Amino acid sequence: MISGKSLRNILLECLAITCLASFFLCIPLAPCSAYDLKDKVKEFTLENGLKVLIVERHASPTVSLYISHETGAVDEGDGHTGTAHILEHMMFKGTETIGTKNFEEEKSTLRKIHAVGNALDTELMKGENADVQKTENLRRQLDTLQKEAGKWSIPSEIDRLYTEKGGGDLNAFTGQDLTSYHVSLPSNRIELWARIESDRMANPVFREFYSERDVVMQERKQTVESNPGRRLIEQFLAAAFMVHPYRRPVLGWTPDMRFLNIDYIKEFFRTYYAPNNTIITIVGDVSPEGVMKIIKHYFGRIPSQEVPIRHVTEEPPQSGERRVKLVSDASPRLIAGYHKPTLPSFDDCVFDIIDTILSGGRTSRLYKALVEKGIAVDVNTTNGFPGARYPNLFVIFAQPVSPHTCGELEEIIYKELDILKKEPAKPEELEKAKNQLKTDILRNISTNSGLAGMLSYYEVVTGSWQYITKFPDLLERVTPEDIMAVAEKYLESRNRTVAELVKKK
């Protein structure tokens, strides 16, 4: 699922979940085809396992830098959902040398905060049996200690260091499959970046943990619990995946988030933010040889870790339609999804074509059948939801125009899916879809940040960024018969999960 549309949906979902800003730095550069990348991407691996991808582009004196860790919500243990996301927040709190006025004084208070915070959580976990007086005393102690620690900390110092040196596009996102940190800088500031980021990987200090946990809880209330559409997506995924961790939200379930544990988060960091589980991608006005000297100096000293073999429970085949309803005082909405394989399966590539044929613009089939006729407010499809490291879903999102109903939408959508199974796509329609997908790739890789993001994403998800270069050939192989076969195999009712938002009467 490499289409610009599909990739954009995946990344925007991550960004929306974490309430972050834009993913791409829009500096127009000379066009670059996917085929050209084969000779332009330079690959390096340090002794500690850290992998580095570098692309020289000298159109402007800037560089985009990504650090991506092969870990996300899918790696969290039961009872610890939300860990990957809050860890991303904590990584902006600084290090032993960044964000502090005197770390020797500060760390003593942080140790006390840790002990009191754990004691408070332990008591609160007793629920109705918790000692009220004890919890109140612990709350007061925690509040006092946090104010004391605040005297030694310097908030947002990482942001300030980058901004003062001309940095932009500083952000991060957490998804099901990976966590990425990125920034764009003048190309003569790479050593500043290496100094900051290697320190974050080696010596992070998780300041303000308990107050940040409250921030994340509030984030969930604002972006999920008060948003019927988001709640519908959560219920949809929880129904579509019975055992696979893709059923869990990136933000986490509320009961887990309430007791996110700093000790577990530190262990999660130590394990999954190890250099041998990390990809650095650099695109811009750089010399690979010069950059690697800097990276070896700063990152080469970070020790590798034993990353555990990931045993993720495989989702069993679905043997019947599943349906969920969410009653809310909001406009009706519909989600329908089908299980399918992930890339590099050829069937996944076929789904990219199906995705484009069904909802790729105003001439797409579902747009003409639903939106153009005034039956739906909008309709979209997404290939590869909610992640891509494991088998995932092909999903259709739609919202009816009153007085039309979700039932009417379903009937029309399923008829269009049946047409995919029975009638070969017209040559001009298939050619248009392929060209649109290729154009999306070129658009995405035409900026430093866009290319860096794609390289790191596919290196993590597929094990090799070179899937980008192979994708155009895979597209050309897709025939009308492939589309019919894939639609017949996967787009059937017993493989379907449907979630409907029903307006409260």
N, C-alpha and C positions, 0 to 999 in steps of 0.2 A: 504494500500500500504506500506507494511513493508519490502518488499524484499530489500536485500542489494543493488541490482541494482537500484531499484526505489528510495530508500532513498538516495543513493549516488547521483543520478541525481538531486533530489530536493536540497540537501545540496550544491552540486557543483554549481548549478545554482545560489543559494544565494551567494556563495563565488565569483563566476565569476562576478556577478552583482556589488558586492562591492569591487572587486579587492583585495581580502584578501588571506591569505596563507592557508596552509593545515588544514584540519578539525581534523584529527586523530593524536594523539601522539603514535607513533609506539613502545610501550614497550610491547614485547610479554609476555603474562601471561598464567597461566594455563587455559585450555579451560573451558568454563562455559556454560551449556545449558540454553535455554530460560526457561525451567521448573524449574531449580535450583533457578532462580531469585526470585521466589515467597517467599521463606523463607529468602533470603539474603538482600532484600531491606527493610530498616527500614524507616518508614514514620513518620514525625512529622509536626505539624502545630502550629505556634506561635499565640498568642492572636490577633496580628494585621493581621492575615490571611496568613502570609508568609508560604509556604509549603517547606519542606526540605526532600530530599530523600538521604539516605546514604547507601553505600555498602562497607563493609570491604574487603580489599584485601591486604594481607601482603607480597606479593611476592617481592616487592621492596619498599624502604622507600620514596615513592612518592605519590602524590595525584593529581587528576584532579578535577577541580571545575568549574561548570557551573552556571551562573545566566541567566535564561530565562524569558523574559517578554511576556505575552500573548498579543502581539501587533505587528503589522507590517504594511505594505503598505495598507492592506485591511481596516484598521481603519482610514485612513486619510480622511478628509473632502474634498469636491469638491473645486478645486482651490488650494489645499495644497499638491498635490502629491510630493513625495520626502521628506516629513517631517520625517518619521520614519528613513530613511537612514541617513539624515544629523544629526539627533539626536544621532545616533550611533557614528558618527564622533565626535560630541561635547562632548560626555561622556569621551573622552580620553584627554580633555583639562585641567582636574584637578578640584580641589574643593577650598573651602575657606582656606584650610590649605595645600593643595598639589598643586604645580605648581605656587606658588606665593612667592615673596620676602617680600611683605607687602600688605596684602589684603585691609587694611583700606585705603591705598593710591590708590591702584589699582581700587577699586570699584567705586570711584568717577569718574575716567576716563571712566570706563565701562558704567556708567550711561549716560555720555555725548555721547559716541559712539552709544549707543542705541537710543538716541533722534535724533542725526544727521542722523544715518542710516535709521530710519523710515521716517524722513522728506525727505531724498533723494529718497527713494522708492516711497513715495507718489507723488512726483513731476514726477518721471520717468514713473509712471503708466498713466500719462496724454498723453503719446505717443507724437504725433506731436505737441500737445499743451503745452508741457513742456517748462518751462522758461529755456533757455539754460544757461544764466548767473547764475541763481539760482542753477542749477544742478552742474555747474562747481565749484561754491563757496562751495557747500555742499560736493562735492568730495574732495576738498582740505582740508576742515575741518576734514572729516572722515580720510583721510590719515594721517594728523598730529596727531589726537587723537590715531589712531592705533599704530603709532610709539611710542607715549607716554606710552600707555598701555604695549607695549613690554618691556619697561624698568623694569616693575615690575613682569613680568611672567617668569616662568622657563619651557621651552618647554619639552615635553616628560618625565615629572618627574615620572608619573605612570609607564612607561616602565622601567625607570632607577631603581626605587625601586624594581620592580620584578626581573629584570635581575641581580642586585647585590646580591640578595638572592637565586640565582639558578633557577629562574623561566624560563619557556619556554612555547611554544605553546600559547603565549598571543595573543588573537585575538577576533574578534567579527564578526557576520554576521546578516544582515537584510534580511528577506524574506517577503512574502505576509502575513504569519500567525504569525510569532514570531520574536523576536530579542534576540540573545544570546551573552553573554560575557564569555570567558573561558580562563583559564590559568592552567598550571601544575607546581607544586612546590614540593620541599622537604616537607615531611609530617610535619616537625616541624615548618613550616612557615605558618600554617593555620591562626594564629592570625593576621599576617601581612596582609593576604588576606582579612580577615574580617574587619580589620581597614580601608583598602583602599576602599573596595567595599561598605561597609555601608556608608562611607563618600560620595562616588559617588552617592548613592541612595538618600541621605538626603540633601547634600549641593553641588551639581555640580555648576560649574561656566562655563558659555559658552563663554570662551575667543575666540578671533580671529574669531568671527562668520562670519563677512562679507568676510574676506579673505578665510575662509573655504568654504563658499558658492561658491566663485569663483573656488576653487579646485574641488568641486563636479560638477560644470558646465563643467570644463575641463575634468573631468572623463567621463562625458557623451559623450563629443565630441570624446574622444579617444576610448571608449569601445562600443559605440552604433552608433553614427553618422558616424564614419569612418569604421564601421564594417557592411557590408551588411547582414551578417547572423543574427546579433543582431537586425538590423532594420526589417528584415523579421519576426523574432519572435514577435516583438512589433506589427507589422501590423496584424499578425496572431491572436494574443490574442485580439486585438481591434475588430477584425471581429467575433471571436468565442464567445465573451461575449459582448452582447449589453448593458446590464445595470449593471451587477455585477462588483464590483471593481477589480476582477481578470483581467479585461481588461487593467488596468493601470500598467505601469512599476514601479518597485521598486525604481529605481533612480528618477522617476518623469518625467512629461512632461516638456519640456524646458520652455514654458511660465510661468509655476508654479514655477519652480526652480529659475528662475530669481528674483522672489520676495518672496522667502521663508522668513517667518516672525518669528522673534525671540520670540515675545509674544505668537504666536500660538504654537511654538515649546515648550516653557516653560509650557504651559497649557497641551499640549499633554504628556509631561514628567510627570507632576504632576498627571495626570489621569491614564495613562497606566503603568507607572513604579512604581506604588504603591505596597507595600508588598503583599496585597491581590490579586494582579494580577501577582505574581512572583513565580517562582519555583527555588530553589537552589538544585543542584545535586552534590554530593560529592562521589567520588569513589577512594579508595586507602588505604594506610596504616594509618588507623585512628580508633579511638574508638568513636562510636556514642555518648556515654554519654559525653565524653570530648568535642567533636565537638559542641554538642548542647549547652553546657554551654557558649562557645565562641559566637555562633550565637545568642543566646538569649541576651547576653550582648551587642553586637554591633548592631544587626538588630532589636531586639525587641523594641527598643525605637522609631523606625520610624513609624509614624502614618499611619493607613490605610486610604484609600480614597474611595469615592463612585464611583465605575466604572460604567459608564452608560450602560444601556441595549443596546446591539448592534443590531440595526435594519439594516440589510444589505439587499438591494433589491435582491429578488430571481430572478435568471435568468429564463426567460420563456422558455418552450420547443422549440427547434429549429424545424422548419417545412419545411426546404428546404436547399439544399447545398449552402454554401457561399464560394466565391472565391475572393482572392485578388492577385494582381501581383505587384512586386517591380522590376522596371527596373534599373539595375546597371551594372557597368563595373566589373563584378565578375562572377565566375563560377555559373551555374544554381544550384538551390537547391529546395527541396520540403519539405513542412510540411503538414501533414494531421492529423486532430484531431477530436475526437468524444466525446460528452458530456457523462458523467457517474456519478454515485454516489460516494461518498467518504467513507472511513472507518468510522465505523465498519461494513458497509454493506458487506454481503457475496459476492455480485457481485464484489466489489472492490478486494476481495481476489482472485476471479476467474480471474480478470484482471492481477493480479500478475503472475498467471500461464501463461496466454496468452502472457504477456510481455516476459517471459522467453522462451516460445516456439518459438516466432517469432524472437527474436534477442539476445537470451542469449548465445552468443559464436559462434564459427565457424561451429557448427553442427546445428544451428538454421535455421528455414525455410527461413526467408528473407535473411540471409547471403548466404545460398546455392543458392537461386533463383536469387539474384542480384549481390552480391560481387564476389562469386565464379565463376560466369559466365562472369565477366568482364563488367557488365552493370552498376554497381554503385561503386563509390569510397568507400562509407560506407552507412550503414543503421542501425538505432537504434530506439527502441521504449521506451516510458516512461509512466508509470502508475502514475497518480496523478500530473498533471501539470496545472497551475503553483503553486498550493497550495493544502492543504489537510484539512483545517478547514471547507471548503464548497465543494459542488459538483464541480467536476473538469473535466479534459480531459485525454483521452488516446491518445497519440500522436506518430506519426511516422515521423522520420526525415531521409531524404535520399539525396544523391548527385550523379547525373549520371556521368558516364565516357563518355567523348566526343568520338564519335558523338551521343551517346544515349541522349535521351531527358527526361524531367520530365514527359511528357505524357506517355512514355514507362514505366517509373517507376510506375506511377499510375496504369496502366493496370495490371502489374504483381502483385503489392501490393494488389489490390482489388481482384484479383483471389485467392491469398493466404488467404485473409479474408473470401472469399466465401467458401473455403475449410474448414475453421474452423467451419462454420455454418452447413455444409452438411456431413462432414466425422468425425466420432469420433476419437479423438487422440489415438494413439496406447498406450497400457499400459506401454511399456518401455519408451516412450517419456514423458508421464505424470509423471512417477516415477522419471525420470531424472530431470525434471523441479522442482518437489517438493524437491528433495535432494539438488539441486543447491540453491534453496531459503533458505533451512534450513542451509546449509553451509555458505551462505552469512550472516545470522544472527549471527552464531557462530563466524565468522571472525570479524564482527563489534563489538561484545561485548567482544572480547578477549583482548582489551586494555582498560585501565582506561578511557581515553578520549572518545574512541568509545562508551563504555557503558554509560558513563555520558551523552554524546550527545544524544543517543537513548532514555534514560529514560526521559530526560527533553523534548525532541521533542514530544514523544507520550503522556506525561503528559499534555502538552499544547494543542496538536491537538485533542486528543480523550478524555481528562479529566481523563485518568488513564494510567500510564505506564504499567499496567498489560496486555494491549493489546498484548504486546510482548510475554507474556507467553501463551496467547490463540491462537496465530497465527499458531503454528505448528499443532494444532488440526483442525483449520479451513482449512489448506492446505490439510490434510488427507481426509477431507470431499468432496473435489472437485472431480467430476467425469467427464468423457468425455461428458456426457449429459449436465452437467452444463456449460461446455465450449461452446458447440453448442448453448445452450439457450441464454447465455449472448452475444455471438457474434451476434446471430440473432436479439437480442433486441436492441443493441447499435451500432453495426458496420454497419450501413446502410447509404445510401447516403443523406437522408434528415436530418440526425443528424451530418453531416460532414462539417468541414470547411477546405478549402485548401488554402495554401499560396505558391506562386511560385516566385522564384527569376529568372528573365529573363535577360540574358546577353544583355547589350546594344550593338546595331549594329553600 
